[in-house]
Amino acid sequence: DRSLARALAWMESGYNNNVVSNVGAQGVMQLLPTTWDYVETVLIGHPVAHDADGNVHVGMAYLHHLLAAFKGDEHLALAGWYQGERSTKGSGPYKVSKVFIADVLALKQRM
């Protein structure tokens, strides 16, 4: 869903590829290096350029994976994005994740 992708990118970085979070997430989609490596090696199967286009490509592949893992449930996929797939499957969305999810989905409606 193009609107979901745009809303997520805006929420994460304001579409700014130069943003680096305090935990090391980088780029437009705010990907952790471990997430990037996972997507390259497991989901895509080849290296991706470390530029804005590559960041979006890797982010979209990961979002697609999460949507599939949570059977299309955008709430759970966004929780997986924000807090991690394993913790979402084990505990459901955390309170802080619920705020993130609501914000992204509100932005999606405006995209």
N, C-alpha and C positions, 0 to 999 in steps of 0.2 A: 504494500500500500504506500504509494508515493507520499501521501499526506502524513502517514505515521513516520516515515523515514525523515521527512523534512522537520516535523515537530521534534523528533528525537535529537536530530543534529542541532536544531536551534536551542533546545533545552540544555544540551551538553556543552556547546561552545559558542553559540551565536554565529555559527558557520565560520568560526575563526580557526584556521589550522595551526596557528601559533600558540594556542592555549595548552598549558600543561598543568594538571591538577596537583594538589599537594600529595597525592598518592602515586603520581607518576603517569596518570592517564594522559594521552596525547592526541592532539589533532581535532578535526571537525567532529568526529564521533567519540572522542575521549576514550581511546582504547588503551588498556594496559598492555605492556610488552608481552606478558604471558598470554593474553587473549589473542594478540596479533600472531604470535607463534603458533598457537592452537589452530587458528583459522587457516594460516598458510599451510601447515603440515597435515592437518586432519581434514578440514572442510574443503579447501581449495586444491591443495596438493602441489602448490608451486609458490615460489617467492613473489611478493607483490611490492612494487615500488613504494618507498617510504616518502610519499608526497601526499598532497590533499586528495587527489583522485584515488590513490591506493588506500588511504585511510577510509574514504567513503566506501570503496569496494569491499574492504575487509569488514567494515561495520555492517554493511548490508548482508554480507554472507553470514555473519554472526547473528544478526537479527532474524534472518530467514531460518537459521538453525533453531533459535529459541522459539520462534513461532511454531515450527514443526514439533519440537520437543514438548510444547504445551498445547498441542492440537489446535492451534490457531487462536488461543486465548491471549488477546493483546495484554490484558492486565498481568497475567502470569509471565508472559514473555518479557514485559517491561520490568517486572520484579526481578526476573532472572538477569536482565541486563544490569540492573542497579545493584543488586545484592549478591548475585551469583546464582547460577542454575541449580547447583546442589542444595544450597540453603533454601531456595524457593521450593524445591521439591520436598525438602524435609520439614520445613516450618511454615511454608506459605509466605506471603509478603509481610515484611516487617512494617511497623508503623511508619517509619521514615520513607520506606519504599512506596507506601500507599499515597503519600503526598507527591512524590515524584511521578507516579503513575497518573494521578489525577491531573497534574500540571501538563504532562505530555499529551494526554488525551484531550484536554481542553485546547491546547495549541493545535492539535490535529484537526479539530472542528473549524479552526480559523484558516487552515492552509488550503 
